[in-house]
Amino acid sequence: MLAVIAGMYVLADDVGLAVQVPLWVVHGALLFLGIRKFGARESSSYAALFIVVVSSMAVAVAGIARDDLTLQQRGETVVATVVGERLDPADGRKSRDSYYTLEHEDGTRVPGPEMRTTSDLYDVGQTVTVIADPEADLRPQTPGQADATGEVLGAAGFALAAVGSVVWMAWRGAATERETGEAAGRARLRREQEERLREALRAYPADRRGYIKVSSGEYPDLTHGRAARIAWEEGLRAEAAGNRGVWRFGETVIEEVPHR
């Protein structure tokens, strides 16, 4: 998963959504299969979808941070004048970004695309201190806009959420597997004890009152009702009265245990 986040981060600038979306879909399918192998089957599809979503958000936020960090590293701090301003076209109630054309004091244009803000902050003729990209690939930004601390923390948080989901599903799978193994072990012991009880009912002699007695402590995984059912299948009845650490079975009893 971490390798996919790193790989998609590297590919983000080189391939478009037409390639990225199928890659994320393949990643989700592999996550789904991997989580099912953990044993956590009931929520594997939702977990895989959540991991893909937060991983893609980690890549997107990391891409923003990369641009800001690149601008900080190679950018030049200049004082520029706003010589042009425009707004995004109106689109319902959607917020409209503002774009500013900037020029140096000598009249040359600040390199790069127009500076963009999410609200109208500047007017034509106003001066502003910005960090400009000498290679003209990145938009100029104010020093505050170029601070990538929030984006780095955000990308790390999304990646951590994805890792935490994988760890959680692995733990869930291990717990499910352990519970399944314990249940299978108890079922095996119960079958073994049922078979031993059948053999005892067939082999043990009856006492002078006509009861076959067996120690209940030898069959800790069987209830008295289940023992009564096994006896009923063997042609006997289970006595409910006067039992002190033993089960009594006979062809006739004073009070029969309901068998189930």
C-alpha positions in Angstrom: 0.0 0.0 0.0 2.8 2.4 0.9 4.5 1.5 -2.3 1.4 2.4 -4.3 1.1 5.8 -2.6 4.7 6.5 -3.4 4.4 5.3 -7.0 1.2 7.2 -7.6 2.8 10.3 -6.1 5.7 10.0 -8.7 3.3 9.3 -11.6 0.8 12.0 -10.8 2.6 14.6 -12.9 3.3 12.3 -15.8 -0.1 10.5 -16.4 -3.6 11.8 -16.4 -6.8 10.6 -14.7 -7.4 8.2 -17.5 -4.5 6.2 -16.3 -4.6 6.9 -12.6 -8.2 5.8 -12.1 -7.7 2.3 -13.5 -4.6 2.0 -11.4 -6.5 2.9 -8.2 -9.2 0.4 -9.2 -6.6 -2.4 -9.5 -5.1 -1.3 -6.2 -8.5 -1.6 -4.6 -9.1 -5.1 -6.0 -5.7 -6.3 -4.7 -6.4 -4.8 -1.3 -9.8 -6.5 -1.3 -8.2 -9.9 -2.0 -5.4 -9.3 0.5 -7.8 -8.3 3.3 -9.9 -11.4 2.6 -6.8 -13.5 3.0 -6.4 -11.9 6.4 -9.7 -13.6 7.3 -11.8 -10.4 7.9 -14.3 -11.1 5.2 -17.5 -9.3 6.4 -16.1 -5.8 5.8 -13.2 -6.3 3.4 -14.9 -4.4 0.5 -15.6 -1.3 2.7 -12.1 -1.4 4.1 -10.5 -1.6 0.7 -12.6 1.3 -0.6 -11.7 3.4 2.5 -8.0 2.7 2.0 -8.1 3.6 -1.7 -9.9 6.9 -0.9 -7.5 8.0 1.9 -4.5 6.8 -0.2 -5.6 8.9 -3.2 -6.2 11.9 -0.9 -2.7 11.4 0.5 -1.2 11.5 -3.0 -3.3 14.6 -3.9 -2.3 16.5 -0.8 1.3 15.4 -1.2 1.3 16.8 -4.7 0.2 20.2 -3.4 2.9 20.0 -0.8 5.5 19.1 -3.4 4.6 22.2 -5.5 4.9 24.4 -2.4 8.2 22.9 -1.3 9.6 23.2 -4.8 8.6 26.9 -4.9 10.2 27.5 -1.5 13.5 25.8 -2.6 14.0 27.4 -6.0 11.7 30.4 -5.8 12.8 34.1 -5.5 11.1 36.5 -3.1 10.1 39.7 -5.0 7.9 42.7 -4.5 5.3 42.8 -7.4 2.5 45.0 -8.4 -1.0 43.7 -9.3 -1.7 44.9 -12.9 -4.6 42.6 -13.7 -7.4 40.8 -11.9 -10.1 38.3 -12.9 -12.6 35.9 -11.3 -13.6 32.4 -12.2 -16.8 32.4 -14.3 -20.0 32.1 -12.1 -21.1 28.5 -11.6 -24.1 28.4 -9.4 -23.3 28.8 -5.7 -19.7 27.5 -6.2 -17.0 29.8 -4.8 -15.0 31.8 -7.4 -11.2 31.9 -7.2 -9.4 35.2 -8.0 -6.5 35.4 -10.4 -3.9 38.2 -10.4 -1.4 39.2 -13.1 1.8 40.5 -11.4 4.6 42.7 -12.7 8.1 43.5 -11.3 8.9 47.2 -10.5 10.7 47.4 -13.9 7.5 46.5 -15.7 8.4 42.9 -16.6 5.9 40.2 -15.8 6.4 37.9 -12.9 7.2 34.5 -14.4 4.6 31.6 -14.1 0.9 31.4 -14.3 -1.3 34.0 -12.6 -1.4 34.1 -8.8 -4.5 32.5 -7.5 -6.4 33.0 -4.2 -9.7 31.6 -3.0 -11.1 35.0 -2.2 -10.7 38.6 -3.5 -7.7 39.9 -1.5 -5.9 42.4 -3.8 -6.8 45.3 -6.1 -5.1 46.5 -9.2 -2.2 48.8 -8.3 -1.6 47.1 -5.0 1.9 45.8 -4.2 2.4 42.3 -2.7 5.4 40.2 -1.7 5.5 36.9 -3.5 7.7 33.9 -4.1 8.1 33.5 -7.9 9.3 30.5 -9.8 12.2 31.5 -12.1 11.4 28.5 -14.3 7.8 29.7 -14.7 6.3 26.3 -14.0 4.6 27.2 -10.7 2.2 30.0 -9.8 3.7 32.8 -7.6 2.5 32.7 -4.1 2.8 34.7 -1.0 5.1 33.3 1.7 2.1 32.3 3.7 0.5 30.4 0.8 3.7 28.6 0.1 4.0 27.2 3.6 3.6 23.4 3.0 3.4 22.4 6.7 -0.3 21.8 6.6 -0.2 19.8 3.4 2.7 17.6 4.7 0.8 16.9 7.9 -2.4 16.2 6.0 -0.7 13.8 3.6 1.0 12.0 6.5 -2.4 11.8 8.3 -4.1 10.2 5.3 -1.3 7.7 4.8 -1.4 6.9 8.5 -5.2 6.3 8.3 -4.6 3.9 5.4 -1.8 2.1 7.3 -4.0 2.0 10.4 -6.9 0.4 8.4 -4.6 -2.3 7.1 -3.3 -3.0 10.6 -6.9 -3.1 11.9 -8.1 -5.5 9.3 -5.0 -7.7 9.9 -5.9 -7.8 13.6 -9.5 -8.5 12.8 -8.5 -11.3 10.5 -6.2 -12.8 13.1 -8.9 -12.6 15.8 -11.4 -14.2 13.5 -9.0 -17.0 12.6 -8.3 -17.6 16.2 -11.9 -17.7 17.2 -12.7 -20.0 14.3 -9.9 -22.3 15.4 -11.1 -22.3 19.0 -14.6 -23.0 17.9 -13.4 -25.9 15.7 -11.4 -27.2 18.6 -14.4 -27.1 20.9 -16.6 -28.8 18.3 -14.0 -31.6 17.9 -13.8 -32.1 21.6 -17.6 -32.2 21.8 -17.8 -34.8 19.1 -15.1 -36.9 20.8 -17.0 -36.7 24.1 -20.3 -37.6 22.4 -18.7 -40.7 20.9 -17.2 -41.7 24.3 -20.6 -41.3 25.9 -22.2 -43.5 23.3 -19.6 -46.2 23.9 -20.1 -46.0 27.6 -23.9 -46.3 27.3 -23.4 -49.4 25.2 -20.7 -51.0 27.4 -21.3 -50.0 31.0 -23.4 -52.5 33.0 -26.6 -51.3 34.7 -26.7 -51.3 38.5 -29.4 -53.1 40.6 -31.8 -50.3 40.0 -31.4 -50.5 36.3 -29.2 -47.3 35.9 -26.1 -46.9 33.8 -24.0 -44.3 35.6 -21.3 -42.1 34.1 -19.3 -39.3 35.6 -20.5 -35.9 34.2 -17.0 -34.5 34.8 -15.7 -36.7 32.0 -17.8 -34.8 29.5 -17.3 -31.1 30.3 -18.4 -30.0 26.8 -21.7 -31.7 27.0 -24.9 -30.5 28.7 -27.2 -32.8 30.5 -29.8 -32.2 27.8 -27.3 -33.1 25.0 -26.4 -36.3 27.0 -30.1 -37.1 27.3 -30.4 -36.8 23.5 -27.5 -39.2 22.9 -29.1 -41.6 25.4 -32.4 -41.4 23.7 -30.8 -42.2 20.4 -29.3 -45.3 22.1 -32.7 -46.4 23.5 -32.3 -45.0 27.0 -33.6 -42.1 29.1 -31.8 -39.7 31.3 -32.7 -39.4 35.0 -33.2 -35.9 36.2 -33.6 -36.5 39.9 -31.0 -37.4 42.5 -27.9 -36.8 40.4 -24.7 -36.0 42.4 -21.8 -35.6 40.0 -23.1 -38.5 37.8 -25.5 -38.9 35.0 -27.9 -41.8 35.3 -29.5 -43.5 32.3 -32.1 -46.3 32.1 -34.9 -47.7 30.2 -37.3 -46.2 32.7 -36.7 -43.2 35.0 -38.6 -41.3 37.6 -38.1 -37.9 36.0 -36.8 -37.7 32.5 -34.3 -35.0 31.3 -35.7 -33.3 28.2 -33.4 -34.3 25.4 -32.2 -31.8 22.8 
